[in-house]
Amino acid sequence: MWKILLSRLTQGHRTVAYPDEPPSLPPRFRGHPTIDSTRCPEDCRQCVDSCPTDAITKDERGLALDLGRCLFCTDCTDSCPEGAIRFTTEHRMAARTRHDLVVRSGMIDRVRALDGKMLRLFRRSLKLRQVSAGGCNGCEADVNVLGTIVFDLGRFGIQMVASPRHADGLLVTGPVTENMKLALKKTYDAVPPPKIVIAVGACAISGGPHAGHDEVHDGAASVVPVDLFIPGCPPHPFTILDGLLGLLDRLGPDRTAPRGAQLTER
Amino acid sequence: MTEVLAIPNGHAVARADLPRLALDAFRALVIGAAAHRRRVSALFGVPPASGAPDAASIELIVVLADDDTGLLECASTVVGEDGLASMTPDCPEVHLFEREMAEQWGIRLQGHPWLKPVRFHPSHRPGHDAWDRPAGTWPVVGVTDFFRLEGEEVHEVAVGPVHAGVIEPGHFRFQCHGEQVFHLEISLGYQHRGVERKLVGGPGKRTIHHMETLAGDTTVGHATAYSQIVEALSGTRATPRACALRGVALELERLANHTGDLGALAGDVGFLPTASYCGRLRGDFLNATALLCGSRFGRGLIRPGGVAFDVDDGLVAQLQNRLSAAEHDVTDAAQLLWGSSTVMARFEDTGRVAPETALALGLVGPAARACGLRRDVRKTHPSGVYRMVHIPTSMAESGDVFARAYVRWLEIERSIDYVRTQLGELPRTSPRREPAALRPEMLAVSLVEGWRGEICHVATTDEAGRFRSYKVVDPSFHNWTGLAMSLRDQQISDFPLCNKSFNLSYCGHDL
């Protein structure tokens, strides 16, 4: 008993002050990429060709990078002779539509909150059922982390619940394997309306490294309507938390720090 | 003894040198493995050459690990339309390998006691189906026979595929009498993404990313196993600095997962102090990996030929400081666990696996070491930095939840020491060397002791130096049946605790 109390003192208070204070992320963290198409030589397609998931395309307007496909690997930055693509340590990347995830220059917009009735219903209490549909346990692990004392998701009124019947929505990870398609659909149907779906990670958004395999369906949107996309492979817990809080309009009006302020050269 | 080709871990040989045994001799070799103190590390069918996808015969390759000599014995045979008599009745550890080859290549196996699908997909060899299902049909996952117990007041409990926690999907069938579990059958395949098939013809630009996501919590383990394959097939040697940094990353991965497991076990018996502290500390180890390479899971770090991120003295000092702080707190959290009589009452004698069972099933990793089986690839088949600097093997005897937890704790202590030592004496070479092209018509075997146990990759190349086959054996493939056995004669309410004490991978099994 005394030992437990003593430990409690030495282990200390560990919950982060997010979102009131910005997160501390390692210098090598690969967050929101930025593109400078003016650096691209005329016929160069090195980054396009090197990308394992075809996240990068090039047309007359320059490069476009789909964060929903991006694995945040270094294949494009390593291949680019001009440094046209760079990763910043910006963790905020969630978006409400698939289209919003395509970056040409600058940063993507701040995630748009739910509107009207949905916001009133879920803003202060959101219960989610997690469904892993072919996820590699990367996304699952970093969603789980939100439940630890470090992030303490419960303080925002967000909770992972054991049954879809108790849930306001689903948080889907994985590319949706053929073998999980029916289970995902049934779980969705079991959630009482109105309901939302959140796709976490490159797999759940686009199939990720498994896109195009015969055995998978290239993401959650193939089976259920998706309301929030959170990119990453896996997304950092802060990226997931930012997405969830943005959706619920819980980030506060004063949190408009210029994006890309922490731009770091890699 | 039968003719085999014995090679050390991480070596490649010409395909032509692989002994092609008669079917009977091959069967005798596999069945006799246990008696000769060998383990079956891999047993699989090789895809037919690209020109003959519906070939009438299929090649089988076996890799037997000899933990006494540190050699891997390889042999092959050819199976025709008649299939082969199952080896499982005489050699239980191949039971799942046989089910897998029946499902993948439509090989008929006579006398297999429980020949069911593993991942529920159509045969990869058109016109060949071990169950004579109509061509092109896709078996519905989980729809299959289950072992059933009949009797008054006997009831069946079905759980999954979607579980109550944030966890991957799988289906569990319990045969119970009241609270008492007579038998648990585990049916997986829900996570099947078809990765192995996509690796054929590689390496391509997605290959390393497939490796890093085979089991996302074992990114470093699988990426290292793959890198060793490419290095063996291309005749490239990873630089000494790369080997040391890979060792650091592999032990950090072990530290994060073992610490998380201790916390999860504490949480399952309602002991919240350790559950809370370890939940946080697991993240501290993951963040140490992120200091190295930007990713908490080590994505992007391990590459064929070496590592993609180097460290300088400042980073090393930072890592050492974090390691010391985490060591202090994880020691405190673990000692609370061992000092609590309520925790020990729940851990001890729960989910016992007898050493004979562990041996028969071919368990690996902490689950095997908790039963007194001295199985640790870092010691018996060392590669990379483990050839130079040894790490003690952590053992326990009782085979219960306590033993599996305690082995983890011992490994946490030793991994911290190991990381500290490695960071203190990093060789001053370059971190990476560009690998050459893969040599054609070769076979390579690579073992890595991941945090769950032995990771085995076996690759063969075609005449152009592309992967003709790529076999992945995640430690979970060996160990899922161990979890099923641990539940026998236990209360069904102990399932979560037993499950956490194994903490196996679904996608690593389903691939």
Interface residues (C-beta under 8 A of the other chain):
Chain A: K3 I4 S7 R8 T10 Q11 R14 P26 R28 F29 R30 S50 C51 P52 T53 L71 F72 C73 T74 D75 F87 R129 Q130 V131 S132 A133 G134 G135 C136 N137 G138 C139 E140 A141 D142 V143 N144 V145 G147 T148 I149 V150 M160 A162 S163 P164 G174 P175 T177 E178 N179 M180 A183 T187 G208 P209 H210 H213 D214 E215 V216 C233 P234 H236
Chain B: R119 F120 H121 W138 V141 P161 V162 A164 G165 V166 I167 E168 P169 G189 Y190 Q191 H192 R193 G194 V195 K198 K205 R206 H209 H210 T213 L214 A215 G216 D217 T219 P273 S276 Y277 G279 R280 R282 G283 N287 A290 L291 L292 C293 G294 S295 R296 F297 R299 G300 A308 F309 D329 D332 A333 Q335 L336 G339 S505 Y506 C507
